[in-house]
Amino acid sequence: MAPKLQPRVDGDLGSLLDSAAFLHQIVDALGSPLNVVLPDQLARNVQGFRDVYQARHLGGGIFFAHKANRSRALIRALAATEAGIDVASLAELQHALGAGFGLDRIMATGPKSREFLWLAARAGVIVNADSTTELTELAGIVAAYRLPRVRLMARLSGFASTGTNVMTRASRFGVPAARLATLWETLEKHQDQVEFLGVAYHLDTVGLPEKAVALEGCLHAMDEAQQRGLRPRAIDIGGGFGVSYLDDGRQWEAWTSELTGAVLGKRPPITWNGHGYGLRNEGGTVRGTLSVYPAHRTTSGPAYLDRLLGTESAAQRRALGTLLLDSLYDLHVEPGRALLDQCGAVLMRVEDVRDDLVRVAGNSADVALEQHGVLMDPVLVPRGAPAGSEPAGVYLAGNLCLEADLLTRRQVYLPARPRPGDLLVFVNTAGYLMDFSAGNALMQPTARTVAARRDRGGWRWCLDDQYWPVTGREETG
Ligand SMILES: Cc1ncc(COP(=O)(O)O)c(C=O)c1O
């Protein structure tokens, strides 16, 4: 039997799973796959991050990384909170402007096209520059079109550790921290076009020591900028605070050790075609490394931010949060995945069940995690009375005519063998899994998205596009 990996489910998401009739009704109406987002949860998650700021007496913006989900409802709900938004494309910027974010609450990040730079400058949002070349191009646009000065953060990368040797990996993005002089010269040259607010980083890792080195590197860069006569006042530490997907960490340990056993041939496979997720058997010894996002994290989301701020600077022997506070710098963050914790689920209808193969109306791009992680067990929501059969270990096949189209290469655990018409619910998938990779291969439909809110013990829903935070027509009408 496949070892279980049961998802962590909190709050509204739990009560959504208990509403079987409602879930079947919306899939019957709108088709499978179907994305459900929970905008109210996003507002609660913003507060979770703000609590850390308050406890540490820090100010600054919580900029949600839009790329983690395309939903209109989520972005509009966010606009009704105090949070900002990090936009990484022209379309995301247009979306944020249309959802009602004020200009101080929008930060343009990532590599930028000329059109993206122009609209960011014309609208007057904060630009987080990725390189000195981009900064120069932005300054050129501001000068050519006689635009007001643009507020600018400069992204850095390639930080060197001062204390213990911490591994830092190369990044495609950001000005190398070893070449700050070029950045200062470019900023000085373009001071009529850009107002320098401070420095930034975003590291694509869950490693805390690496992030502490980067934050310390930013504090050092801020000192250098002050000495040059610049007046920066904010540090942006990007996203990457993470989510814990698994309810019980022991299941992760059990699964990884069973996987090792299966790779070595000591037990029947628990993955399709004996896939090793980076592990391989070399003459009876397991080699390679498990290359997946850890499904269980002891510290993630706001708690991870708090831990980072409590980490001591290697050079100054004081907590990084205290150093920020003493310098009166604002702290900006750009969480994507962590702000979407418990904010949604993908529903798929079971089409066919053959031995240990369950085919669903949806495919691997509709809950796409496999490049980075292992999918948790879906939740089975039977159509009628539960089948009452034994638990089952099954593989999940998608609706593409492709051998590789499995929703996950691991065998998942279900409490009973599903039947055609039942639903499988992939919970806690709002961050990246839901629509980051969704496409129209084979002209299969991409999921529609609905926004759902709890309402007097039941559920109220609307199409994603129809959601606006304003309520009360029924009360006032
Ligand atoms: C610049 C930047 N900020 C924030 C994020 C969000 O990261 P996460 O969703 O891991 O918090 C990303 C993700 O790629 C990013 O590139």
The ligand as a MOL file (V3000), in Angstrom:
LIG
                    3D

  0  0  0     0  0            999 V3000
M  V30 BEGIN CTAB
M  V30 COUNTS 16 16 0 0 0
M  V30 BEGIN ATOM
M  V30 1 C 11.0850 38.6210 -7.3340 0
M  V30 2 C 10.2020 37.6150 -6.6750 0
M  V30 3 N 9.5580 37.9720 -5.5480 0
M  V30 4 C 8.7390 37.1020 -4.9090 0
M  V30 5 C 8.5370 35.8200 -5.3910 0
M  V30 6 C 7.6000 34.9140 -4.6370 0
M  V30 7 O 8.2170 33.7890 -4.1110 0
M  V30 8 P 7.3730 32.7850 -3.1870 0
M  V30 9 O 6.1340 32.4760 -3.9030 0
M  V30 10 O 8.2720 31.6090 -3.0150 0
M  V30 11 O 7.1210 33.5060 -1.8840 0
M  V30 12 C 9.2040 35.4060 -6.5630 0
M  V30 13 C 9.0070 34.0410 -7.0900 0
M  V30 14 O 9.5380 33.6100 -8.0580 0
M  V30 15 C 10.0510 36.3320 -7.2230 0
M  V30 16 O 10.6980 35.9950 -8.3580 0
M  V30 END ATOM
M  V30 BEGIN BOND
M  V30 1 1 1 2
M  V30 2 1 2 3
M  V30 3 2 2 15
M  V30 4 2 3 4
M  V30 5 1 4 5
M  V30 6 1 5 6
M  V30 7 2 5 12
M  V30 8 1 6 7
M  V30 9 1 7 8
M  V30 10 2 8 9
M  V30 11 1 8 10
M  V30 12 1 8 11
M  V30 13 1 12 13
M  V30 14 1 12 15
M  V30 15 2 13 14
M  V30 16 1 15 16
M  V30 END BOND
M  V30 END CTAB
M  END
